[in-house]
Amino acid sequence: MRIALLLSLFLLAIWSCNQEPDGAYKEKAADPERIHQSIRDITDVIVHDIFSPPVASRIYAYTSIAAYEALAPGYPDYQSLGGQLNDLEPVPQPEAGKSYCYPLASVVATLAVGKALIFSEEKIDEKYETRLAEFKKMGVPREEFDRSVAYGEAVAKHILAWAGKDNYKQTRTFPKYTITGQQDKWEPTPPDYMDALEPHWNKIRPFSIDSASQFRQEPPTPYSTDKNSQFMKEVMEVYNAFRTDTAERTAIAKFWDCNPYVSHHAGHVMFATKKITPGGHWLNIAAIACRKADADIMTSAQAYALTAIAIADGFIGCWDEKYRSQTVRPETVINKYIDEEWRPLLQTPPFPEYISGHSTISRAASTVLTNIFGDNFSFTDNTEEPFGMPARSFTSFYEASDEASISRMYGGIHFMPALDNGVKLGGETGQWVIDHVKTKK
């Protein structure tokens, strides 16, 4: 007992040495970099574990919502998303009259939810310990520290229970997509001829929209091999995309590739490169905007949550259309009827062409971000620098989303109607989030 008591006093003394007077830790704890770092921690593991874009969007949505919910009680002007998002019941609230370090609770909730949704749990554990050590070093009082960690864990548990009922686990057991053999329908493409990705994603419970088909777009251009048909004109537009402005179009296509798994074949050798997903790219743009606007931690949490919700719902609506129309990819048509040696600049993703996912989620994200930070918000996007591409600058979020959309035609993986109607779907989805998910009281 004496040894245990001495050890306890020793640990308390160490903790006290870190504590700064007059609550100086509060300002450091409320630094928005706390939330930027925790979301980036999630991105790093998503890239490592190679999650598909739709699945990654689900992870980002739940982690960002958890981050927001654990932080909001410390900011009286903000309200919970409980009761606003589909099936999200009231989120646990902190104990009245007790002090909390809400940024700490937010980081705990973010990483606890992230750990449950990714594969490499040990990597999240490492990041978790690093983040907690940072708060300890700030001098957060021990009782407040422990209470805040417990509150973050309670929020995470609540969000994970909600996530567990979104039908994701059930879709893991649903049958694979069946290749029809019809000329106008999607079929696996080179180089890996992978199975169709997430054919049942429209059965995932949406976050804010009423249903996967709420903003259903017009059908794709009717398939035809008549060289004078509208469809073949769209095919030739893709085929001839690099007749002009080749260098700039190449740069645009590669910058917005955002393919989490690109395989490379050289003789008998095959290797793969990993990249950030489209959703991860746009959440990084949200971080760039927050930093430029000098947004506080709560505004940053709001930006992440609303952007992630719009992206996740955008993927659900987009995938609903993809597997309804099941449209063939440009590569397949061009190889059959125009040039059997032609290959797109970007590797064709393993799912139907119509409509464009990147066009959809880019416009959904840009709509939300414009609502938060304003139009004509110029920024430099350095998201792809770690993946070997130089930064690009934009005068607005909409300009960036327009470039992200057209990049898919430049890359040879989409026809123009998929881009135009993807932008329309994304805009409608983003506006729905703005109109129906309220963060301010």
Secondary structure by P-SEA (a helix, b strand, c coil): caaaaaaaaaaaaaaaaacccccccccccccaaaaaaaaaaaaaaaaaacccaaaaaaaaaaaaaaaaaaccccccccccccccccccccccccccccccaaaaaaaaaaaaaaaacccaaaaaaaaaaaaaaaaaaacccaaaaaaaaaaaaaaaaaaaaaaaacaaaaaaaccccccccccccccccccccccccccccccccccccccccccccccccccccccccaaaaaaaaaaaccccaaaaaaaaaaaaccccbbbbbcccbbbbbbbbcaaaaaaaaaaaaaaaacccaaaaaaaaaaaaaaaaaaaaaaaaaaaacccccaaaaaaaccccccccccccccccccccaaaaaaaaaaaaaaaaccccbbbbbccccccbbbbbbbccaaaaaaaaaacccccccccaaaaaaaaaaaaaaaaaaaacccccc
